[in-house]
Amino acid sequence: MGASTATSRDTGARWEEAALGHLQQQGLKLVARNFSCRHGEIDLIMRHREDLVFVEVRFRVADAHGDGTFSVGPAKRVKLTRAASVYLQRHPALSALPCRFDVIGCSGTLATPAFDWTRAAFDAF
């Protein structure tokens, strides 16, 4: 792994932590982090009231390429949906809950972060 990959991973982990804190302040409860399977990874899995929420965290240096929600294209949505299906198969007690996919875009700096949280960013189930 190159230095830039390590740096990107570290930056992603710090923003994921910041996004987690923001979502917890909004009343969500952490269920799991970085669930990984052969289909991909889900950054955060949380409970929001009765919903099980699969959260994709996106850090954007600049909005020139669109916001975080826009950056989750069709291929990424398929990966997230398949990974969520695997998660639900492995955790059948949670499979009866209503599910949704949220995207939280992060920008600014870690000292002064800005979050753009899109609830139910796309449908899958």
N, C-alpha and C positions, 0 to 999 in steps of 0.2 A: 504494500500500500504506500502510495506516494504521500509527500507532505501535504499537498493540497487536498487529498482525500481525507486525511486525518483532520485537517483544519475544517473542512466542510462538515464532517461528521460531528466534530466538537461544536461548531456553530449551530448545527441543527439540533443537537442535544440541549444546548442552552436555550434556544428559542422554544423548543418543545416544553422545557421546564417552565418558561415564562408563560406560554399558552396554557399549560396545565393550571398554573396559579390563577390566571385570569378566569378560566372556566370554573374553577372551584369557588372563586369569589362570586360567581353568578349562580351558585347553588348546585353545580354538578359534582358527582362523587366518582372518584377514580375506581375502576374495576380492574383494568390491566393496562400495561404500557408495552409498546413495541412487540405486539403479537406478530409472530412471523411463521409463515408456512410456505410451501412451494409456490403458492400463487402470489405472494407478496407480503407486505408488512402493513399493519394498522398501527398508527402512532399512538393513539389513545383510545381506550374503550371506557366509556363512562355511563353513569346513570343520571338521567335528568327526569325527575319525577318518576313516572311509570315507564319511560322510554330507555332502551339500551341504545347508546349513541356511539357510533364509530366515527372517530375524529381524525381527519387528515390535517396536519399542521404544515403550512406553507410559509416560508420566509421569502420575502421579496425585497431586494435591495432598492429597486425603483419600480414605480407603477407603469413604466413604459411598456412592459410586456403583459400588462393586465393584472388584475388583482388575484389574490390567492385562489378564489373560487374558479375564476376563469382558467387558471393554470391546471386544474384537474380535468383533463380531457377524457374522451371516451375510453381510451386504452387503460388509463389509470383507474377510471370508474369500474371497469370490468375486473381489474386486479383486486380492488378494494372489496367489491361485491363477492368475489370468489373467496377471498381471505375471510370475510365476515361469515360466509356460509360454513367454512371449516371451523371457525371459532364456535359458532352455534352448535355444530355437530359435536364438538369436544366438550361443550358446556350445555347439556340439554336442559338444565334447570332454568337457563336464561332464554331458551329458544322460544318460549311462549310470549315473551315481552314484545311490545311494539318496538321496531327498530328504525333508526334513521341514520343518515350519513351527513355529518356536518363538516365544514371546512373552516379553519380559522387561519386567516392570513395575518402574518406578522410583518411589521415594518418599523422603521425608526431605529432606535438603539436599545440595547438591553437596559440602559439607565432610564430611557424615556420611550418605552415601547408603545406601539399603536396596534390595535387588534381589529380585524374585520371578520366577525363571526357570522357565517352563513349557516343557519339552521336548515336542515332538510335540503341540502345543496343539490341533491339528486335522488331519484327513486331507484330502488333495486328490488325490494320485496313487496 
